Amino acid sequence: MTATDASSLKLDKSAKIFVAGHCGLVGSAIVRRLRSIGYTNLILRSRSELDLTIQSAVKTFFSIEKPQYVILAAAKVGGIHANSTYPADFITINLQIQTNVIDSAYRYGVKKLVFLGSSCIYPKHAPQPIPESALLTGPLEPTNEWYAIAKIAGIKMCQAYRIQYKWDAISAMPTNLYGPNDNFHPENSHVLPALMRRFHQAKVSGDKEVVVWGSGSPLREFLHVDDLADAVVFLLENYSDLEHVNVGSGKEVSIKELAELVKEVVGFEGELVWDTSKPDGTPRKLMDNSTLAKLGWEPKISLRDGIVGTYEWYVTNVKQ
């Protein structure tokens, strides 16, 4: 797997780039990154302006706007509860979005498309760290297989269009993400924003303790969404190949270490209590980031700095 000659992919800063899903955690970070390095012609549509599940609407959009590049960050996402409750929605809506955008992008002359997936595409018992080659080598995690299957289909669709039409569609698979515009919902958020919210509320309420599920021993990898955005733009400008690319930090932290760090950043001075009667989940989940590293990219934001910045954003922007 090699990077394409960067000079052949150098984008004009005035090129029309459609960022699908620009209101979400990932899409908003990609927009920030593109603008910060001088891209001036971004095409953005909210869900109310363009429903990507409606094929005719997507075709009309591409026929009129004719973007030169597409970054597909739009998706229906959610936690374990949402995936288990609405499996039909998760597989159908994501397949509709991907199929409509990828096919119209090809048919209306888009030069290159970047498809964003998720680390949940890999088997539940994949080798650690997880290499790109682990895809489709075993059963998926049952709690999010509907979303995972849709994302796998997106990868394969990009590969199919590259093989049949010689069209430049690539895929990137990020690890666990966090940062500004994250989901801090009390029931549906992921572990890092959930811990941040609970410690903040405990600090404000003057609580003496916060109870966290499990033993704290599982290891997890986290990547700041601004680092992901930097990697996505790097791949857009420098990579063209059939294989999807993992995007991770390459660093692990135990849930206990994470909780202690978030507690410190938030400034909660009470006790942290572990409820070991609750399940821990998968012991380890780390992406093999070596492919991207060999291409010349590495993350820049440390976990501590990222959590500090995210907490500042949370206090300013999230209603308690």
Helices and strands as residue ranges (DSSP letters): H 6-9, E 17-20, H 25-36, E 42-43, H 55-65, E 69-72, H 80-85, H 87-107, E 112-116, G 119-121, G 132-134, G 142-144, H 145-165, E 168-174, E 176-178, H 191-205, E 209-213, E 219-224, H 225-238, E 245-247, E 252-254, H 255-266, E 271-275, E 284-285, H 290-295, H 303-317
